Amino acid sequence: MVLSFTKYIPISNPLFRKVYSLHRNFQGHVCFERFNPFLQTFSTSDHCERLSWERSTQDILLGKLKFALRNHQVHEAWETFQDFRTLYGYPEVHDLNQLIVQLSYSSNQVWMRKTCDLVLQIVEEKSGLLHDDTLTKLALSLARLKMPSPSTVILRLMLDKGSVPSMHLLSLIVFHIVKTEVGTNLASNYLFQVCDFHNCLNDRQAHHAVTFKADTLVFNLVLDACVRFKLSLKGLCLVKLMSLSGTRADAHSIVIISQILEMNGLRDELKELKDHVDGVSAAYVRHYRQFYDTLLSLHFKFIDIDAAAKLVLDMTSSHNCNVKKNGKHLQNPCFISIGSPNLRTALKIHLEPELLYKDSVLRPLGLQWTRIHICYSCRLTREGMQREAKALLKQMKKVGLDEGLSDDVIDKQNLCEETLDSLGKADLAIALAQILKDEDQTVFPLVYNFNSSIFFFYKARMIEDALKAYRRMVAMKVQPTIKTFSFLMCGYFSLGRYREITIL
């Protein structure tokens, strides 16, 4: 037994304090005095257990950890794990991974940060202890809690180990990460890293490389976020990455790409895209309403009323003819160029206009098309062309532009009265001109023409011609935009002329 006065001895040494704490924890499990030489000198007991202290303590801690994990007592498991790690290092691989998984279920950001810090420490010391599915669950939990930075850190740790979550889980993680602008930038950077890793794999690892190829849905989520947060240049880089990685662009991709091209003022590329979209079958027309709205908006930016009027008339009258002519041909995959198709170095994007994934990221249609069609139908009604107006209304219903409209909408006087002033005496072109007048034109239209030319020269690696276009732009007192300088910087960067970038 221990002499009674020893309990009054102050334990000021940290080591003694730790030992005293363990003594209280394991009292009744083992003869504690065998471990502590100081207390051993005051012990008169001859009945201490003959078990090894280290072995018995390790078993007790492991049993306590397993019990806490089995009963989902996360706080108790965390404290036991800390005690075990202090004495013996990391527990068994299964128990360690189970602890990380249960900690990942927490909705507390403080606990999640502790878990993330623990994972980083484990990977730094012994990277093989953690399983890929454990890290995937942690990345998903962090993303759900609006912690995009730690989530992408975990994804990069997996990539360093040569692993990527399954595309289904990766798309779910990315879906949560891109809810913020910061997360969108982090997700796009991660996509670049994944594609670089995929391209580095040689032919012998071709089968393994398939698992590292980001699919269309993941690209769609990040591209759509770039549109939402107006990251036009980042989106353009991702479009280029799609072509480099050979990722297919489905109907959703095409619509989002059109919005990114519109944000960058690249009308020629968008018009080339239209040639392929025009021939889709009737079942897919409603998926491209945003596409035509985007192209119409770009015509307005270029002050091209004739092109805008022609686009509207094409949509309302000639779409069915195009379907009959080109429907069969467009069942096959096709490719379009980013940059001029005449360039040998132009990047090609693999398009499948009639491919649709079940998880859509398309948003509701803008008001542009509905305004134009209503204006035009009212104009026809005013001129006594009720049959033509009703035919137009049927066309609107066929392409899905009848949301919120009834069959007798063209007979309502209030609708016509609201639109007569904008129509004037002419035809659809005047209606479009009035709509254009109502739009907020904050950028001088010529800037889009100059930017488009500079973009072409940058893609063709003709930086001197791009500079000439820029100087002419300044001479004409056309205010350059951020995209003007961005295209010039990209041109210099592609040629390795970094000094000019700093001057610019």
Secondary structure, 3 states (H helix, E strand, C coil): CECHHHHHCCCCCHHHHHHHHHHHHCCCCCCHHHCCHHHHCCECCCCCCCCCHHHHHHHHHHHHHHHHHHCCCHHHHHHHHHHHHHHHCCCCHHHHHHHHHHHHCCCCHHHHHHHHHHHHHHHHHCHHHCCHHHHHHHHHHHHHCCCHHHHHHHHHHHHHCCCCCCHHHHHHHHHHHCCCHHHHHHHHHHHHHHHHHHHHCCHHHHHHHHHHCCCHHHHHHHHHHHHHCCCHHHHHHHHHHHHHHCCCECHHHHHHHHHHHHHCCCHHHHHHHHHHHCCCCHHHHHHHHHHHHHHHHHHHHCCCHHHHHHHHHHHHHHHHHHHHHHCCHHHCCEEEEECCCCCCCCEEEEECCCCCCCCCCCCCCCCHHHHHHHHHHHHHHHCCCHHHHHHHHHHHHHCCCCCCCCCCHHHCHHHHHHHHHHHCCCCHHHHHHHHHHHCCCCCCCHHHHHHHHHHHHHHCCCHHHHHHHHHHHHHCCCCCCHHHHHHHHHHHHHCCCHHHHHHC
